[in-house]
Structure formats: structure tokens, C-alpha cells
Amino acid sequence: MEVDPYVHAALVLKGLGKDITKDNITAVLKSAGGDVDDAKAKVLADALKDVNWDEALKAPAVAAAPAAPSAAGGSGAKEEKKEEKAEEDEAKKEEEAAAGLANLFG
């Protein structure tokens, strides 16, 4: 799995409560000793401008959460399978979206 330093720089900035701008992304990458592509930093900053961070950061935790064991008998098992299928579908959609975003940055 390849780690995209630009996305991680944006997450660091978000965690610190700083604005996610081209200049701030560039500063984080340079301070870590990385080479910076200004165009990639600008594209990422523009792409993240309207992101709902509460939803974006919550989504992976939901997809990774294990299904709760069912205390009920037969009908509980059917319900659990439906929930697992829904979680798998959601996780697949998130993976596809992440792959699409990753393609923006080579």
C-alpha cells in the first residue's frame, strides 16, 4: 500500500485546526524533508475545500467496525447478514472513491 504524503499533510493540518491550503500543504511536506509538487498541493487543497470532515473522518471507522453479535435466534441472523452486506457495500463504495481520489495524484 502506497502512502500519499499530500493526503497525510492535509490530515495533519486538519488535526491541528489549520486551513488546508496549497501553502500549508507545501510547508508540511517541506518540513518533513519531502520534495513538493506545487500543482499536486493546489489540486488537493482545491479538492478538499468543501469536504464535510465530520462525515469523511467518521466513515472509515464505521466500515472497519465489527458487526455486533446477535442475541436473537433465526431472524437475528437474517438481520445480521443484511447489515453485513450493507456494510460491505458501503466499504466497497468508499474504497472505489478513495481509489478515484488516489488516481488524481498519480
C-alpha positions in Angstrom: 0.0 0.0 0.0 1.4 3.3 -1.1 1.0 6.2 1.3 0.3 9.6 -0.3 2.2 12.3 1.7 -0.1 15.0 0.3 -3.2 13.5 1.8 -1.4 12.9 5.1 -0.2 16.5 5.2 -3.9 17.6 4.8 -4.9 15.3 7.7 -2.1 16.8 9.8 -3.3 20.3 9.0 -6.9 19.3 9.8 -5.8 17.7 13.1 -4.1 20.9 14.1 -7.1 23.0 13.2 -5.2 24.8 10.4 -6.6 25.7 6.9 -5.9 23.2 4.2 -4.2 25.4 1.6 -1.6 24.8 -1.0 0.9 26.8 1.0 0.2 24.9 4.2 0.4 21.5 2.5 3.7 22.6 0.9 5.0 23.7 4.3 4.2 20.4 6.0 5.8 18.4 3.2 8.9 20.6 3.1 9.2 20.4 6.9 9.2 16.6 6.7 12.0 16.8 4.1 9.9 15.9 1.1 10.1 17.2 -2.4 6.9 19.2 -3.3 4.9 19.4 -6.4 3.0 22.7 -6.2 0.4 21.5 -8.7 -0.5 18.4 -6.6 -0.7 20.6 -3.5 -3.0 23.0 -5.2 -5.2 20.3 -6.7 -5.6 18.6 -3.3 -6.3 21.9 -1.5 -9.0 22.7 -4.1 -10.5 19.2 -3.9 -10.7 19.3 -0.1 -12.2 22.8 0.1 -15.8 21.7 0.5 -15.2 18.4 2.4 -17.5 17.6 5.3 -14.7 16.4 7.6 -17.0 15.1 10.3 -18.5 12.6 7.8 -15.3 11.9 6.0 -13.4 11.0 9.1 -16.3 9.0 10.6 -16.9 6.9 7.5 -13.7 4.6 7.7 -14.4 3.9 11.4 -17.9 2.7 10.6 -16.7 0.5 7.8 -14.0 -1.0 10.0 -16.3 -1.6 13.0 -17.1 -5.3 13.5 -20.7 -6.4 13.4 -22.3 -6.8 16.8 -23.1 -10.4 17.6 -26.8 -11.2 17.6 -28.5 -12.4 20.8 -31.7 -13.4 18.9 -32.2 -16.7 17.1 -33.1 -17.2 13.4 -34.5 -13.8 12.5 -31.5 -12.1 14.1 -29.1 -14.0 11.8 -31.0 -12.7 8.8 -30.9 -9.2 10.1 -27.1 -9.5 10.8 -26.5 -10.8 7.2 -28.4 -7.8 5.8 -26.3 -5.4 7.9 -23.0 -7.1 7.0 -24.0 -6.9 3.3 -24.8 -3.2 3.7 -21.5 -2.6 5.4 -19.6 -4.5 2.7 -21.4 -2.4 0.0 -20.5 0.8 1.9 -16.9 -0.2 2.3 -16.7 -1.1 -1.4 -18.0 2.3 -2.3 -15.5 4.0 0.0 -12.7 2.0 -1.5 -13.7 3.0 -5.0 -14.0 6.6 -4.0 -10.6 6.5 -2.4 -9.1 4.8 -5.5 -10.5 7.6 -7.6 -9.0 10.3 -5.4 -5.7 8.4 -5.4 -5.7 8.4 -9.2 -5.7 12.2 -9.1 -2.2 12.1 -7.6 -0.5 9.5 -9.8 
